Amino acid sequence: MWGGDTFGMFGNTYDETVDCLDMVDACIDIIKDNKWEKAMEGHLHTVKYELERQIANYYATRDHKST
């Protein structure tokens, strides 16, 4: 569907961005109860929010592109 569309400022596809978001979520789950959880969690959440922002911007702009 959107898999081939160039996405975001780094040229990732939509599908790659969603895959990255899934991986970050998995990392957040894995580090629970780790002694370094707090140190890692903030960085992972920063990445997660940026990926979510890019996905939201994709949905907001894809329907408004002129053809």
C-alpha positions as CSV (number, residue, x, y, z in Angstrom):
1,M,0.0,0.0,0.0
2,W,2.5,2.7,1.2
3,G,5.5,0.5,1.5
4,G,7.3,2.0,-1.5
5,D,6.7,5.6,-0.7
6,T,9.6,7.6,0.5
7,F,8.9,8.6,4.0
8,G,10.4,11.1,6.4
9,M,13.6,13.2,6.1
10,F,15.9,10.1,6.1
11,G,14.2,8.5,3.2
12,N,12.8,5.5,5.1
13,T,9.6,4.0,3.8
14,Y,6.4,4.0,5.8
15,D,6.7,0.3,6.5
16,E,10.3,0.7,7.8
17,T,9.2,3.5,10.1
18,V,6.4,1.3,11.5
19,D,8.9,-1.6,12.0
20,C,11.2,0.7,13.9
21,L,8.4,1.8,16.1
22,D,7.6,-1.8,16.9
23,M,11.3,-2.5,17.7
24,V,11.4,0.5,20.0
25,D,8.3,-0.7,21.8
26,A,9.9,-4.2,22.2
27,C,13.0,-2.6,23.6
28,I,11.0,-0.7,26.1
29,D,9.3,-3.9,27.2
30,I,12.6,-5.8,27.4
31,I,14.4,-3.2,29.7
32,K,11.6,-3.3,32.3
33,D,13.1,-4.1,35.7
34,N,16.7,-3.6,34.3
35,K,18.9,-1.6,36.6
36,W,19.6,0.8,33.8
37,E,15.9,1.1,32.8
38,K,15.5,4.8,33.7
39,A,18.7,5.7,31.9
40,M,17.6,4.0,28.7
41,E,13.9,4.6,28.9
42,G,14.1,8.4,28.3
43,H,16.1,7.9,25.1
44,L,13.8,5.2,23.8
45,H,10.7,7.3,24.4
46,T,12.3,10.2,22.5
47,V,12.8,8.0,19.5
48,K,9.3,6.5,19.9
49,Y,7.7,9.9,20.0
50,E,9.6,11.0,16.9
51,L,8.6,7.9,15.0
52,E,5.0,8.5,16.0
53,R,5.2,12.1,14.9
54,Q,6.5,11.1,11.5
55,I,3.7,8.5,11.1
56,A,1.1,11.1,12.1
57,N,2.6,13.7,9.7
58,Y,2.4,11.1,6.9
59,Y,-1.3,10.5,7.5
60,A,-1.9,14.2,7.8
61,T,-0.1,15.1,4.6
62,R,-0.7,12.2,2.3
63,D,-4.4,13.1,1.7
64,H,-3.5,16.7,1.0
65,K,-0.8,16.2,-1.7
66,S,-1.7,17.6,-5.1
67,T,-1.7,15.2,-8.0
